[in-house]
Amino acid sequence: MGYVYILQNEKGHYYIGSTTNVEKRLQQYKQGHTPSTNRMKGLKLVFSQKFDTLERARYIECRLKKLKRHDYIDKIVNDGFIKIK
């Protein structure tokens, strides 16, 4: 089982990731164990969605990162689900 999650910082920027344990991963961010988000202050979890496998979650994560569209990520956060096949 895997999850795609979206974090948002206090400036409104998003960070997209995938994991098998969202809560544990969020703790790692808060404790400064993740270099890619150390510069992002005030991170909060704004979205997560469960997938059957971690491989599927990573595929979805990669697709979202390639989009680089803030409006599409806003829609996912507001709607509460991802519509990617």
Contacts in CASP RR format, 6 or more apart in sequence:
PFRMAT RR
TARGET T0000
AUTHOR 0000-0000-0000
METHOD contacts of the structure
MODEL  1
MGYVYILQNEKGHYYIGSTTNVEKRLQQYKQGHTPSTNRMKGLKLVFSQK
FDTLERARYIECRLKKLKRHDYIDKIVNDGFIKIK
1 20 0 8 1.000
1 50 0 8 1.000
1 51 0 8 1.000
1 52 0 8 1.000
1 53 0 8 1.000
1 54 0 8 1.000
2 18 0 8 1.000
2 19 0 8 1.000
2 20 0 8 1.000
2 50 0 8 1.000
2 51 0 8 1.000
2 52 0 8 1.000
2 53 0 8 1.000
2 54 0 8 1.000
2 56 0 8 1.000
2 57 0 8 1.000
3 18 0 8 1.000
3 19 0 8 1.000
3 20 0 8 1.000
3 21 0 8 1.000
3 22 0 8 1.000
3 48 0 8 1.000
3 49 0 8 1.000
3 50 0 8 1.000
3 51 0 8 1.000
3 57 0 8 1.000
4 16 0 8 1.000
4 17 0 8 1.000
4 18 0 8 1.000
4 48 0 8 1.000
4 49 0 8 1.000
4 51 0 8 1.000
4 57 0 8 1.000
4 60 0 8 1.000
4 61 0 8 1.000
4 64 0 8 1.000
4 82 0 8 1.000
5 16 0 8 1.000
5 17 0 8 1.000
5 18 0 8 1.000
5 19 0 8 1.000
5 22 0 8 1.000
5 25 0 8 1.000
5 26 0 8 1.000
5 45 0 8 1.000
5 47 0 8 1.000
5 48 0 8 1.000
5 49 0 8 1.000
6 14 0 8 1.000
6 15 0 8 1.000
6 16 0 8 1.000
6 17 0 8 1.000
6 45 0 8 1.000
6 46 0 8 1.000
6 47 0 8 1.000
6 48 0 8 1.000
6 73 0 8 1.000
6 76 0 8 1.000
6 77 0 8 1.000
7 14 0 8 1.000
7 15 0 8 1.000
7 16 0 8 1.000
7 17 0 8 1.000
7 26 0 8 1.000
7 29 0 8 1.000
7 37 0 8 1.000
7 40 0 8 1.000
7 43 0 8 1.000
7 44 0 8 1.000
7 45 0 8 1.000
7 46 0 8 1.000
8 14 0 8 1.000
8 15 0 8 1.000
8 43 0 8 1.000
8 44 0 8 1.000
8 46 0 8 1.000
8 77 0 8 1.000
9 15 0 8 1.000
9 40 0 8 1.000
9 41 0 8 1.000
9 42 0 8 1.000
9 43 0 8 1.000
9 44 0 8 1.000
10 41 0 8 1.000
10 42 0 8 1.000
13 40 0 8 1.000
14 46 0 8 1.000
14 70 0 8 1.000
14 73 0 8 1.000
15 36 0 8 1.000
15 37 0 8 1.000
15 40 0 8 1.000
15 43 0 8 1.000
16 61 0 8 1.000
16 64 0 8 1.000
16 65 0 8 1.000
16 73 0 8 1.000
17 61 0 8 1.000
18 54 0 8 1.000
18 57 0 8 1.000
18 58 0 8 1.000
18 60 0 8 1.000
18 61 0 8 1.000
19 25 0 8 1.000
19 54 0 8 1.000
19 57 0 8 1.000
20 54 0 8 1.000
22 45 0 8 1.000
22 48 0 8 1.000
26 43 0 8 1.000
26 45 0 8 1.000
28 34 0 8 1.000
29 37 0 8 1.000
29 43 0 8 1.000
30 43 0 8 1.000
32 38 0 8 1.000
37 43 0 8 1.000
46 77 0 8 1.000
47 76 0 8 1.000
47 77 0 8 1.000
47 80 0 8 1.000
49 60 0 8 1.000
49 80 0 8 1.000
49 81 0 8 1.000
49 82 0 8 1.000
51 57 0 8 1.000
51 60 0 8 1.000
60 82 0 8 1.000
60 84 0 8 1.000
63 84 0 8 1.000
64 72 0 8 1.000
64 73 0 8 1.000
64 76 0 8 1.000
64 82 0 8 1.000
64 84 0 8 1.000
67 73 0 8 1.000
76 82 0 8 1.000
END
